[in-house]
Amino acid sequence: MTRPRRVLIVDDSSTMRKLIRTGLEGDNRLEIVGEASSARDARDMVRA
C-alpha cells in the first residue's frame, strides 16, 4: 500500500479552506497536514 499524499490547504478565505478540507477529507489517498491563510504562512509550514 502506498503512503497518502500530504496536502497543505492554502487560501486566504477560511470559508474556502473549510470547503476544500471537506471535499478532500473523504479521500484516503490524501493526508491533510495543515491549513495556511497566505503563501508566506504556507512556505513557513513547509519549511518546518
N, CA, C, O and CB atoms as a CASP TS submission, in Angstrom:
PFRMAT TS
TARGET T0000
AUTHOR 0000-0000-0000
METHOD Language model
MODEL 1
PARENT N/A
ATOM      1  N   MET     1       0.839  -1.180   0.000  1.00  0.00           N
ATOM      2  CA  MET     1       0.000   0.000   0.000  1.00  0.00           C
ATOM      3  C   MET     1       0.889   1.251   0.000  1.00  0.00           C
ATOM      4  O   MET     1       1.858   1.328   0.756  1.00  0.00           O
ATOM      5  CB  MET     1      -0.957  -0.006   1.223  1.00  0.00           C
ATOM      6  N   THR     2       0.558   2.215  -0.840  1.00  0.00           N
ATOM      7  CA  THR     2       1.345   3.441  -0.923  1.00  0.00           C
ATOM      8  C   THR     2       0.915   4.431   0.156  1.00  0.00           C
ATOM      9  O   THR     2      -0.226   4.434   0.618  1.00  0.00           O
ATOM     10  CB  THR     2       1.207   4.075  -2.314  1.00  0.00           C
ATOM     11  N   ARG     3       1.863   5.259   0.531  1.00  0.00           N
ATOM     12  CA  ARG     3       1.566   6.284   1.530  1.00  0.00           C
ATOM     13  C   ARG     3       0.664   7.350   0.925  1.00  0.00           C
ATOM     14  O   ARG     3       0.749   7.633  -0.270  1.00  0.00           O
ATOM     15  CB  ARG     3       2.866   6.919   2.071  1.00  0.00           C
ATOM     16  N   PRO     4      -0.200   7.943   1.748  1.00  0.00           N
ATOM     17  CA  PRO     4      -1.067   9.009   1.218  1.00  0.00           C
ATOM     18  C   PRO     4      -0.265  10.257   0.858  1.00  0.00           C
ATOM     19  O   PRO     4       0.776  10.535   1.454  1.00  0.00           O
ATOM     20  CB  PRO     4      -2.154   9.368   2.240  1.00  0.00           C
ATOM     21  N   ARG     5      -0.756  10.990  -0.109  1.00  0.00           N
ATOM     22  CA  ARG     5      -0.148  12.268  -0.484  1.00  0.00           C
ATOM     23  C   ARG     5      -0.452  13.274   0.609  1.00  0.00           C
ATOM     24  O   ARG     5      -1.579  13.363   1.094  1.00  0.00           O
ATOM     25  CB  ARG     5      -0.673  12.770  -1.871  1.00  0.00           C
ATOM     26  N   ARG     6       0.554  14.022   0.987  1.00  0.00           N
ATOM     27  CA  ARG     6       0.377  15.042   2.025  1.00  0.00           C
ATOM     28  C   ARG     6      -0.076  16.337   1.367  1.00  0.00           C
ATOM     29  O   ARG     6       0.503  16.785   0.377  1.00  0.00           O
ATOM     30  CB  ARG     6       1.696  15.262   2.835  1.00  0.00           C
ATOM     31  N   VAL     7      -1.128  16.935   1.940  1.00  0.00           N
ATOM     32  CA  VAL     7      -1.745  18.118   1.347  1.00  0.00           C
ATOM     33  C   VAL     7      -1.740  19.260   2.356  1.00  0.00           C
ATOM     34  O   VAL     7      -2.110  19.079   3.516  1.00  0.00           O
ATOM     35  CB  VAL     7      -3.189  17.812   0.878  1.00  0.00           C
ATOM     36  N   LEU     8      -1.322  20.428   1.905  1.00  0.00           N
ATOM     37  CA  LEU     8      -1.412  21.654   2.684  1.00  0.00           C
ATOM     38  C   LEU     8      -2.419  22.549   1.972  1.00  0.00           C
ATOM     39  O   LEU     8      -2.215  22.917   0.815  1.00  0.00           O
ATOM     40  CB  LEU     8      -0.003  22.362   2.839  1.00  0.00           C
ATOM     41  N   ILE     9      -3.484  22.893   2.642  1.00  0.00           N
ATOM     42  CA  ILE     9      -4.539  23.722   2.055  1.00  0.00           C
ATOM     43  C   ILE     9      -4.159  25.187   2.262  1.00  0.00           C
ATOM     44  O   ILE     9      -3.884  25.612   3.384  1.00  0.00           O
ATOM     45  CB  ILE     9      -5.943  23.404   2.694  1.00  0.00           C
ATOM     46  N   VAL    10      -4.148  25.959   1.164  1.00  0.00           N
ATOM     47  CA  VAL    10      -3.766  27.365   1.236  1.00  0.00           C
ATOM     48  C   VAL    10      -4.828  28.212   0.539  1.00  0.00           C
ATOM     49  O   VAL    10      -5.084  28.053  -0.655  1.00  0.00           O
ATOM     50  CB  VAL    10      -2.368  27.596   0.596  1.00  0.00           C
ATOM     51  N   ASP    11      -5.434  29.104   1.299  1.00  0.00           N
ATOM     52  CA  ASP    11      -6.393  30.060   0.744  1.00  0.00           C
ATOM     53  C   ASP    11      -6.578  31.160   1.775  1.00  0.00           C
ATOM     54  O   ASP    11      -6.520  30.903   2.978  1.00  0.00           O
ATOM     55  CB  ASP    11      -7.769  29.373   0.384  1.00  0.00           C
ATOM     56  N   ASP    12      -6.801  32.378   1.313  1.00  0.00           N
ATOM     57  CA  ASP    12      -6.961  33.479   2.257  1.00  0.00           C
ATOM     58  C   ASP    12      -8.343  33.506   2.907  1.00  0.00           C
ATOM     59  O   ASP    12      -8.559  34.245   3.868  1.00  0.00           O
ATOM     60  CB  ASP    12      -6.708  34.789   1.558  1.00  0.00           C
ATOM     61  N   SER    13      -9.266  32.720   2.400  1.00  0.00           N
ATOM     62  CA  SER    13     -10.618  32.672   2.947  1.00  0.00           C
ATOM     63  C   SER    13     -10.787  31.429   3.824  1.00  0.00           C
ATOM     64  O   SER    13     -10.585  30.304   3.367  1.00  0.00           O
ATOM     65  CB  SER    13     -11.666  32.679   1.809  1.00  0.00           C
ATOM     66  N   SER    14     -11.159  31.644   5.086  1.00  0.00           N
ATOM     67  CA  SER    14     -11.369  30.497   5.980  1.00  0.00           C
ATOM     68  C   SER    14     -12.535  29.641   5.502  1.00  0.00           C
ATOM     69  O   SER    14     -12.532  28.424   5.690  1.00  0.00           O
ATOM     70  CB  SER    14     -11.623  30.976   7.421  1.00  0.00           C
ATOM     71  N   THR    15     -13.527  30.267   4.889  1.00  0.00           N
ATOM     72  CA  THR    15     -14.666  29.512   4.353  1.00  0.00           C
ATOM     73  C   THR    15     -14.213  28.581   3.240  1.00  0.00           C
ATOM     74  O   THR    15     -14.626  27.422   3.195  1.00  0.00           O
ATOM     75  CB  THR    15     -15.758  30.468   3.833  1.00  0.00           C
ATOM     76  N   MET    16     -13.363  29.079   2.336  1.00  0.00           N
ATOM     77  CA  MET    16     -12.866  28.237   1.247  1.00  0.00           C
ATOM     78  C   MET    16     -11.976  27.128   1.774  1.00  0.00           C
ATOM     79  O   MET    16     -12.044  26.000   1.284  1.00  0.00           O
ATOM     80  CB  MET    16     -12.102  29.077   0.230  1.00  0.00           C
ATOM     81  N   ARG    17     -11.139  27.423   2.765  1.00  0.00           N
ATOM     82  CA  ARG    17     -10.298  26.367   3.343  1.00  0.00           C
ATOM     83  C   ARG    17     -11.173  25.256   3.922  1.00  0.00           C
ATOM     84  O   ARG    17     -10.867  24.074   3.766  1.00  0.00           O
ATOM     85  CB  ARG    17      -9.364  26.947   4.442  1.00  0.00           C
ATOM     86  N   LYS    18     -12.254  25.636   4.584  1.00  0.00           N
ATOM     87  CA  LYS    18     -13.161  24.645   5.160  1.00  0.00           C
ATOM     88  C   LYS    18     -13.832  23.810   4.063  1.00  0.00           C
ATOM     89  O   LYS    18     -13.958  22.593   4.200  1.00  0.00           O
ATOM     90  CB  LYS    18     -14.228  25.339   6.027  1.00  0.00           C
ATOM     91  N   LEU    19     -14.260  24.457   2.983  1.00  0.00           N
ATOM     92  CA  LEU    19     -14.890  23.737   1.874  1.00  0.00           C
ATOM     93  C   LEU    19     -13.896  22.784   1.200  1.00  0.00           C
ATOM     94  O   LEU    19     -14.241  21.649   0.869  1.00  0.00           O
ATOM     95  CB  LEU    19     -15.452  24.732   0.843  1.00  0.00           C
ATOM     96  N   ILE    20     -12.686  23.246   1.004  1.00  0.00           N
ATOM     97  CA  ILE    20     -11.655  22.395   0.390  1.00  0.00           C
ATOM     98  C   ILE    20     -11.372  21.201   1.289  1.00  0.00           C
ATOM     99  O   ILE    20     -11.294  20.069   0.812  1.00  0.00           O
ATOM    100  CB  ILE    20     -10.350  23.199   0.133  1.00  0.00           C
ATOM    101  N   ARG    21     -11.218  21.445   2.592  1.00  0.00           N
ATOM    102  CA  ARG    21     -10.970  20.357   3.545  1.00  0.00           C
ATOM    103  C   ARG    21     -12.101  19.332   3.488  1.00  0.00           C
ATOM    104  O   ARG    21     -11.854  18.127   3.439  1.00  0.00           O
ATOM    105  CB  ARG    21     -10.822  20.913   4.982  1.00  0.00           C
ATOM    106  N   THR    22     -13.337  19.816   3.495  1.00  0.00           N
ATOM    107  CA  THR    22     -14.494  18.926   3.455  1.00  0.00           C
ATOM    108  C   THR    22     -14.475  18.066   2.193  1.00  0.00           C
ATOM    109  O   THR    22     -14.793  16.877   2.236  1.00  0.00           O
ATOM    110  CB  THR    22     -15.797  19.738   3.525  1.00  0.00           C
ATOM    111  N   GLY    23     -14.100  18.676   1.079  1.00  0.00           N
ATOM    112  CA  GLY    23     -14.050  17.931  -0.180  1.00  0.00           C
ATOM    113  C   GLY    23     -12.942  16.894  -0.229  1.00  0.00           C
ATOM    114  O   GLY    23     -13.082  15.872  -0.901  1.00  0.00           O
ATOM    115  N   LEU    24     -11.846  17.141   0.473  1.00  0.00           N
ATOM    116  CA  LEU    24     -10.696  16.240   0.406  1.00  0.00           C
ATOM    117  C   LEU    24     -10.675  15.177   1.502  1.00  0.00           C
ATOM    118  O   LEU    24     -10.051  14.129   1.332  1.00  0.00           O
ATOM    119  CB  LEU    24      -9.436  17.038   0.477  1.00  0.00           C
ATOM    120  N   GLU    25     -11.345  15.430   2.615  1.00  0.00           N
ATOM    121  CA  GLU    25     -11.254  14.527   3.764  1.00  0.00           C
ATOM    122  C   GLU    25     -11.699  13.097   3.468  1.00  0.00           C
ATOM    123  O   GLU    25     -11.197  12.160   4.087  1.00  0.00           O
ATOM    124  CB  GLU    25     -12.076  15.070   4.888  1.00  0.00           C
ATOM    125  N   GLY    26     -12.607  12.916   2.557  1.00  0.00           N
ATOM    126  CA  GLY    26     -13.101  11.576   2.273  1.00  0.00           C
ATOM    127  C   GLY    26     -12.169  10.719   1.432  1.00  0.00           C
ATOM    128  O   GLY    26     -12.415   9.524   1.267  1.00  0.00           O
ATOM    129  N   ASP    27     -11.117  11.298   0.904  1.00  0.00           N
ATOM    130  CA  ASP    27     -10.195  10.570   0.032  1.00  0.00           C
ATOM    131  C   ASP    27      -9.047   9.999   0.861  1.00  0.00           C
ATOM    132  O   ASP    27      -8.196  10.744   1.346  1.00  0.00           O
ATOM    133  CB  ASP    27      -9.651  11.494  -1.093  1.00  0.00           C
ATOM    134  N   ASN    28      -9.026   8.695   1.018  1.00  0.00           N
ATOM    135  CA  ASN    28      -7.999   8.066   1.856  1.00  0.00           C
ATOM    136  C   ASN    28      -6.615   8.065   1.201  1.00  0.00           C
ATOM    137  O   ASN    28      -5.648   7.612   1.812  1.00  0.00           O
ATOM    138  CB  ASN    28      -8.403   6.641   2.177  1.00  0.00           C
ATOM    139  N   ARG    29      -6.511   8.565  -0.024  1.00  0.00           N
ATOM    140  CA  ARG    29      -5.205   8.698  -0.678  1.00  0.00           C
ATOM    141  C   ARG    29      -4.508   9.982  -0.276  1.00  0.00           C
ATOM    142  O   ARG    29      -3.351  10.206  -0.630  1.00  0.00           O
ATOM    143  CB  ARG    29      -5.359   8.650  -2.191  1.00  0.00           C
ATOM    144  N   LEU    30      -5.227  10.842   0.480  1.00  0.00           N
ATOM    145  CA  LEU    30      -4.694  12.143   0.865  1.00  0.00           C
ATOM    146  C   LEU    30      -4.623  12.270   2.376  1.00  0.00           C
ATOM    147  O   LEU    30      -5.466  11.741   3.099  1.00  0.00           O
ATOM    148  CB  LEU    30      -5.547  13.265   0.282  1.00  0.00           C
ATOM    149  N   GLU    31      -3.608  12.978   2.841  1.00  0.00           N
ATOM    150  CA  GLU    31      -3.461  13.300   4.254  1.00  0.00           C
ATOM    151  C   GLU    31      -3.346  14.818   4.370  1.00  0.00           C
ATOM    152  O   GLU    31      -2.358  15.398   3.920  1.00  0.00           O
ATOM    153  CB  GLU    31      -2.213  12.577   4.885  1.00  0.00           C
ATOM    154  N   ILE    32      -4.336  15.458   4.963  1.00  0.00           N
ATOM    155  CA  ILE    32      -4.311  16.903   5.135  1.00  0.00           C
ATOM    156  C   ILE    32      -3.419  17.204   6.332  1.00  0.00           C
ATOM    157  O   ILE    32      -3.719  16.813   7.460  1.00  0.00           O
ATOM    158  CB  ILE    32      -5.756  17.489   5.333  1.00  0.00           C
ATOM    159  N   VAL    33      -2.323  17.902   6.071  1.00  0.00           N
ATOM    160  CA  VAL    33      -1.338  18.151   7.124  1.00  0.00           C
ATOM    161  C   VAL    33      -1.449  19.544   7.728  1.00  0.00           C
ATOM    162  O   VAL    33      -0.815  19.836   8.742  1.00  0.00           O
ATOM    163  CB  VAL    33       0.048  17.954   6.580  1.00  0.00           C
ATOM    164  N   GLY    34      -2.248  20.400   7.113  1.00  0.00           N
ATOM    165  CA  GLY    34      -2.406  21.733   7.679  1.00  0.00           C
ATOM    166  C   GLY    34      -3.144  22.669   6.758  1.00  0.00           C
ATOM    167  O   GLY    34      -3.508  22.326   5.633  1.00  0.00           O
ATOM    168  N   GLU    35      -3.353  23.875   7.280  1.00  0.00           N
ATOM    169  CA  GLU    35      -4.003  24.934   6.524  1.00  0.00           C
ATOM    170  C   GLU    35      -3.222  26.227   6.739  1.00  0.00           C
ATOM    171  O   GLU    35      -2.707  26.487   7.827  1.00  0.00           O
ATOM    172  CB  GLU    35      -5.497  25.099   6.949  1.00  0.00           C
ATOM    173  N   ALA    36      -3.146  27.021   5.690  1.00  0.00           N
ATOM    174  CA  ALA    36      -2.465  28.311   5.775  1.00  0.00           C
ATOM    175  C   ALA    36      -3.324  29.363   5.082  1.00  0.00           C
ATOM    176  O   ALA    36      -4.015  29.075   4.105  1.00  0.00           O
ATOM    177  CB  ALA    36      -1.041  28.242   5.136  1.00  0.00           C
ATOM    178  N   SER    37      -3.267  30.583   5.602  1.00  0.00           N
ATOM    179  CA  SER    37      -4.084  31.655   5.035  1.00  0.00           C
ATOM    180  C   SER    37      -3.309  32.543   4.067  1.00  0.00           C
ATOM    181  O   SER    37      -3.871  33.467   3.478  1.00  0.00           O
ATOM    182  CB  SER    37      -4.654  32.501   6.142  1.00  0.00           C
ATOM    183  N   SER    38      -2.011  32.259   3.905  1.00  0.00           N
ATOM    184  CA  SER    38      -1.216  33.043   2.950  1.00  0.00           C
ATOM    185  C   SER    38      -0.063  32.188   2.430  1.00  0.00           C
ATOM    186  O   SER    38       0.293  31.164   3.012  1.00  0.00           O
ATOM    187  CB  SER    38      -0.676  34.352   3.611  1.00  0.00           C
ATOM    188  N   ALA    39       0.504  32.642   1.322  1.00  0.00           N
ATOM    189  CA  ALA    39       1.647  31.927   0.757  1.00  0.00           C
ATOM    190  C   ALA    39       2.829  31.955   1.719  1.00  0.00           C
ATOM    191  O   ALA    39       3.574  30.980   1.823  1.00  0.00           O
ATOM    192  CB  ALA    39       2.049  32.535  -0.595  1.00  0.00           C
ATOM    193  N   ARG    40       2.997  33.056   2.412  1.00  0.00           N
ATOM    194  CA  ARG    40       4.098  33.167   3.380  1.00  0.00           C
ATOM    195  C   ARG    40       3.931  32.146   4.506  1.00  0.00           C
ATOM    196  O   ARG    40       4.886  31.462   4.875  1.00  0.00           O
ATOM    197  CB  ARG    40       4.166  34.600   3.965  1.00  0.00           C
ATOM    198  N   ASP    41       2.710  32.044   5.053  1.00  0.00           N
ATOM    199  CA  ASP    41       2.442  31.055   6.101  1.00  0.00           C
ATOM    200  C   ASP    41       2.664  29.636   5.576  1.00  0.00           C
ATOM    201  O   ASP    41       3.216  28.790   6.280  1.00  0.00           O
ATOM    202  CB  ASP    41       1.001  31.208   6.631  1.00  0.00           C
ATOM    203  N   ALA    42       2.233  29.377   4.341  1.00  0.00           N
ATOM    204  CA  ALA    42       2.405  28.052   3.736  1.00  0.00           C
ATOM    205  C   ALA    42       3.880  27.716   3.605  1.00  0.00           C
ATOM    206  O   ALA    42       4.297  26.602   3.924  1.00  0.00           O
ATOM    207  CB  ALA    42       1.723  27.988   2.357  1.00  0.00           C
ATOM    208  N   ARG    43       4.668  28.670   3.138  1.00  0.00           N
ATOM    209  CA  ARG    43       6.108  28.445   2.990  1.00  0.00           C
ATOM    210  C   ARG    43       6.762  28.123   4.319  1.00  0.00           C
ATOM    211  O   ARG    43       7.606  27.230   4.404  1.00  0.00           O
ATOM    212  CB  ARG    43       6.775  29.662   2.373  1.00  0.00           C
ATOM    213  N   ASP    44       6.370  28.856   5.366  1.00  0.00           N
ATOM    214  CA  ASP    44       6.923  28.600   6.699  1.00  0.00           C
ATOM    215  C   ASP    44       6.522  27.220   7.195  1.00  0.00           C
ATOM    216  O   ASP    44       7.324  26.533   7.829  1.00  0.00           O
ATOM    217  CB  ASP    44       6.456  29.673   7.692  1.00  0.00           C
ATOM    218  N   MET    45       5.292  26.807   6.915  1.00  0.00           N
ATOM    219  CA  MET    45       4.836  25.481   7.349  1.00  0.00           C
ATOM    220  C   MET    45       5.593  24.382   6.613  1.00  0.00           C
ATOM    221  O   MET    45       5.956  23.372   7.215  1.00  0.00           O
ATOM    222  CB  MET    45       3.323  25.327   7.117  1.00  0.00           C
ATOM    223  N   VAL    46       5.830  24.566   5.330  1.00  0.00           N
ATOM    224  CA  VAL    46       6.564  23.561   4.546  1.00  0.00           C
ATOM    225  C   VAL    46       7.996  23.441   5.062  1.00  0.00           C
ATOM    226  O   VAL    46       8.529  22.337   5.174  1.00  0.00           O
ATOM    227  CB  VAL    46       6.563  23.931   3.033  1.00  0.00           C
ATOM    228  N   ARG    47       8.603  24.552   5.369  1.00  0.00           N
ATOM    229  CA  ARG    47       9.976  24.528   5.895  1.00  0.00           C
ATOM    230  C   ARG    47      10.054  23.833   7.238  1.00  0.00           C
ATOM    231  O   ARG    47      11.032  23.146   7.536  1.00  0.00           O
ATOM    232  CB  ARG    47      10.519  25.941   6.024  1.00  0.00           C
ATOM    233  N   ALA    48       9.008  24.013   8.061  1.00  0.00           N
ATOM    234  CA  ALA    48       9.001  23.402   9.403  1.00  0.00           C
ATOM    235  C   ALA    48       8.748  21.921   9.260  1.00  0.00           C
ATOM    236  O   ALA    48       8.699  21.204  10.259  1.00  0.00           O
ATOM    237  CB  ALA    48       7.925  24.054  10.326  1.00  0.00           C
TER
END
